[in-house]
Amino acid sequence: MKKLKDPEVMEQESLVYNPLVKHQVSKSPDILRIENDPDFTKIDFIVYASPKYINGGWVQMNIDSFIRPVGSSLHLKLISAVNIPIAPAMHYFKTKQDFLCYTLVFPALPCGTKSIDIIEKEIAGDRSYFNFYGVSMQKVYTERLLVGN
């Protein structure tokens, strides 16, 4: 029986596309890219309208959102949000097929950070806020060939 080779994680990079995420509280949004710059950390997201609502519902960002290196108590607070309103303002989708791309900007991460948590708001049992845990700050390379016997 053939199986795919496990992904190999390389060292931290300045750009990480579709990072590995250990745990995500809500189904949406998705992380598209993380830019790890000496002056800032920029995270690009995409969120899709919800099929649950007639016109797709709405989205907004909590002003108290932050990132933290995994295993650290350091909270790097949101500096700016691009293309998504800060609560209480809302972005209303027009249809169930709509989507929104947006960017969150935070202070720079400490050098050598291997993974982060991205927190909108932590409330036990509440799935209405997006929270990501164990987001890799490293590129992942997968071998496209099947490993066989």
C-alpha positions as a Markdown table, in Angstrom:
| # | Residue | x | y | z |
|---|---|---|---|---|
| 1 | Met | 0.0 | 0.0 | 0.0 |
| 2 | Lys | 1.3 | 3.5 | -0.9 |
| 3 | Lys | 1.0 | 6.5 | 1.3 |
| 4 | Leu | 1.9 | 10.1 | 1.1 |
| 5 | Lys | 5.1 | 11.2 | 2.8 |
| 6 | Asp | 4.6 | 13.4 | 5.9 |
| 7 | Pro | 5.1 | 17.1 | 5.4 |
| 8 | Glu | 8.5 | 18.4 | 6.4 |
| 9 | Val | 8.6 | 21.7 | 8.4 |
| 10 | Met | 11.5 | 24.0 | 7.5 |
| 11 | Glu | 12.8 | 27.0 | 9.4 |
| 12 | Gln | 10.8 | 30.2 | 10.0 |
| 13 | Glu | 10.2 | 32.3 | 6.9 |
| 14 | Ser | 9.1 | 35.8 | 6.2 |
| 15 | Leu | 6.1 | 34.6 | 4.2 |
| 16 | Val | 4.0 | 31.6 | 5.0 |
| 17 | Tyr | 1.1 | 30.6 | 2.8 |
| 18 | Asn | -1.7 | 28.4 | 4.1 |
| 19 | Pro | 0.0 | 27.8 | 7.4 |
| 20 | Leu | -0.6 | 24.6 | 9.4 |
| 21 | Val | -3.1 | 25.1 | 12.2 |
| 22 | Lys | -3.4 | 22.7 | 15.2 |
| 23 | His | -6.8 | 23.9 | 16.3 |
| 24 | Gln | -9.4 | 26.4 | 15.1 |
| 25 | Val | -12.4 | 27.2 | 17.2 |
| 26 | Ser | -14.8 | 28.3 | 14.4 |
| 27 | Lys | -15.1 | 27.0 | 10.8 |
| 28 | Ser | -14.3 | 30.4 | 9.4 |
| 29 | Pro | -12.2 | 32.4 | 8.4 |
| 30 | Asp | -9.3 | 30.8 | 6.7 |
| 31 | Ile | -5.7 | 32.0 | 6.9 |
| 32 | Leu | -4.2 | 32.7 | 3.5 |
| 33 | Arg | -0.8 | 34.1 | 4.4 |
| 34 | Ile | 1.3 | 35.4 | 7.2 |
| 35 | Glu | 4.0 | 38.0 | 6.6 |
| 36 | Asn | 6.6 | 38.0 | 9.3 |
| 37 | Asp | 8.5 | 41.3 | 9.0 |
| 38 | Pro | 11.0 | 42.8 | 11.5 |
| 39 | Asp | 8.5 | 45.7 | 12.0 |
| 40 | Phe | 5.1 | 44.0 | 12.0 |
| 41 | Thr | 3.2 | 40.7 | 11.5 |
| 42 | Lys | 0.5 | 40.9 | 8.8 |
| 43 | Ile | -2.0 | 38.1 | 8.5 |
| 44 | Asp | -4.3 | 37.8 | 5.4 |
| 45 | Phe | -7.7 | 36.0 | 5.8 |
| 46 | Ile | -10.6 | 35.0 | 3.7 |
| 47 | Val | -14.1 | 34.6 | 5.1 |
| 48 | Tyr | -17.1 | 33.2 | 3.2 |
| 49 | Ala | -20.7 | 34.2 | 3.7 |
| 50 | Ser | -22.7 | 31.8 | 5.8 |
| 51 | Pro | -25.2 | 29.6 | 4.0 |
| 52 | Lys | -27.2 | 29.7 | 7.3 |
| 53 | Tyr | -28.5 | 33.3 | 6.6 |
| 54 | Ile | -30.6 | 34.5 | 3.7 |
| 55 | Asn | -28.0 | 37.1 | 2.6 |
| 56 | Gly | -24.9 | 35.4 | 4.0 |
| 57 | Gly | -24.8 | 37.2 | 7.4 |
| 58 | Trp | -22.1 | 39.7 | 8.5 |
| 59 | Val | -18.6 | 39.9 | 9.9 |
| 60 | Gln | -16.6 | 42.3 | 12.1 |
| 61 | Met | -13.4 | 42.3 | 14.0 |
| 62 | Asn | -12.9 | 42.7 | 17.7 |
| 63 | Ile | -10.6 | 45.6 | 18.6 |
| 64 | Asp | -9.0 | 43.5 | 21.4 |
| 65 | Ser | -7.7 | 40.8 | 19.0 |
| 66 | Phe | -4.1 | 39.8 | 19.5 |
| 67 | Ile | -1.5 | 37.2 | 18.6 |
| 68 | Arg | 0.9 | 35.4 | 21.0 |
| 69 | Pro | 3.8 | 33.1 | 20.6 |
| 70 | Val | 2.6 | 29.6 | 21.6 |
| 71 | Gly | 3.5 | 28.9 | 25.3 |
| 72 | Ser | 4.0 | 32.6 | 26.0 |
| 73 | Ser | 2.0 | 35.2 | 27.9 |
| 74 | Leu | 3.0 | 37.9 | 25.5 |
| 75 | His | 0.0 | 39.5 | 23.8 |
| 76 | Leu | 0.7 | 41.5 | 20.7 |
| 77 | Lys | -2.4 | 43.7 | 20.2 |
| 78 | Leu | -4.1 | 44.5 | 16.9 |
| 79 | Ile | -2.6 | 47.6 | 15.3 |
| 80 | Ser | -4.9 | 47.8 | 12.3 |
| 81 | Ala | -7.6 | 46.0 | 10.3 |
| 82 | Val | -7.8 | 46.4 | 6.5 |
| 83 | Asn | -11.0 | 45.7 | 4.7 |
| 84 | Ile | -13.0 | 44.5 | 7.7 |
| 85 | Pro | -14.8 | 46.8 | 10.1 |
| 86 | Ile | -14.0 | 47.0 | 13.8 |
| 87 | Ala | -17.0 | 46.1 | 16.1 |
| 88 | Pro | -19.6 | 47.4 | 16.6 |
| 89 | Ala | -19.5 | 48.3 | 12.8 |
| 90 | Met | -20.3 | 45.3 | 10.5 |
| 91 | His | -19.7 | 44.2 | 7.0 |
| 92 | Tyr | -22.9 | 42.7 | 5.6 |
| 93 | Phe | -22.7 | 40.1 | 2.8 |
| 94 | Lys | -25.2 | 40.5 | 0.0 |
| 95 | Thr | -25.5 | 36.9 | -1.0 |
| 96 | Lys | -24.6 | 33.4 | 0.3 |
| 97 | Gln | -21.9 | 33.2 | -2.3 |
| 98 | Asp | -20.0 | 36.3 | -1.2 |
| 99 | Phe | -16.6 | 36.3 | 0.5 |
| 100 | Leu | -14.3 | 38.9 | 2.1 |
| 101 | Cys | -10.5 | 39.1 | 2.1 |
| 102 | Tyr | -9.1 | 41.2 | 4.9 |
| 103 | Thr | -5.8 | 41.8 | 6.7 |
| 104 | Leu | -4.9 | 42.2 | 10.3 |
| 105 | Val | -1.7 | 43.9 | 11.3 |
| 106 | Phe | 0.1 | 43.2 | 14.7 |
| 107 | Pro | 3.5 | 44.2 | 16.2 |
| 108 | Ala | 6.5 | 42.1 | 15.1 |
| 109 | Leu | 6.9 | 38.7 | 16.7 |
| 110 | Pro | 10.0 | 37.9 | 18.7 |
| 111 | Cys | 12.7 | 36.4 | 16.6 |
| 112 | Gly | 12.6 | 32.6 | 16.4 |
| 113 | Thr | 8.8 | 32.3 | 17.0 |
| 114 | Lys | 7.9 | 28.9 | 15.6 |
| 115 | Ser | 4.1 | 29.1 | 16.1 |
| 116 | Ile | 1.4 | 31.5 | 17.3 |
| 117 | Asp | -2.1 | 31.7 | 18.5 |
| 118 | Ile | -4.4 | 34.2 | 16.8 |
| 119 | Ile | -7.1 | 35.3 | 19.2 |
| 120 | Glu | -10.1 | 37.5 | 18.5 |
| 121 | Lys | -11.7 | 36.9 | 21.9 |
| 122 | Glu | -11.4 | 33.9 | 24.3 |
| 123 | Ile | -14.6 | 32.9 | 26.0 |
| 124 | Ala | -14.9 | 29.3 | 27.0 |
| 125 | Gly | -17.4 | 27.4 | 24.8 |
| 126 | Asp | -18.1 | 30.4 | 22.6 |
| 127 | Arg | -17.6 | 29.5 | 18.9 |
| 128 | Ser | -18.7 | 32.9 | 17.5 |
| 129 | Tyr | -15.2 | 34.4 | 17.7 |
| 130 | Phe | -12.4 | 33.1 | 15.6 |
| 131 | Asn | -9.5 | 31.7 | 17.5 |
| 132 | Phe | -6.6 | 29.8 | 16.0 |
| 133 | Tyr | -4.2 | 27.8 | 18.1 |
| 134 | Gly | -0.7 | 26.5 | 17.1 |
| 135 | Val | -0.5 | 28.3 | 13.8 |
| 136 | Ser | 2.9 | 27.4 | 12.2 |
| 137 | Met | 5.3 | 30.3 | 11.3 |
| 138 | Gln | 7.3 | 27.8 | 9.2 |
| 139 | Lys | 7.0 | 26.8 | 5.6 |
| 140 | Val | 5.8 | 23.3 | 5.0 |
| 141 | Tyr | 7.2 | 21.3 | 2.1 |
| 142 | Thr | 5.4 | 18.2 | 1.0 |
| 143 | Glu | 6.9 | 15.7 | -1.4 |
| 144 | Arg | 4.4 | 15.2 | -4.2 |
| 145 | Leu | 5.6 | 11.7 | -5.0 |
| 146 | Leu | 4.0 | 8.7 | -3.3 |
| 147 | Val | 6.3 | 6.6 | -1.1 |
| 148 | Gly | 5.7 | 3.0 | -1.8 |
| 149 | Asn | 6.9 | -0.5 | -1.0 |
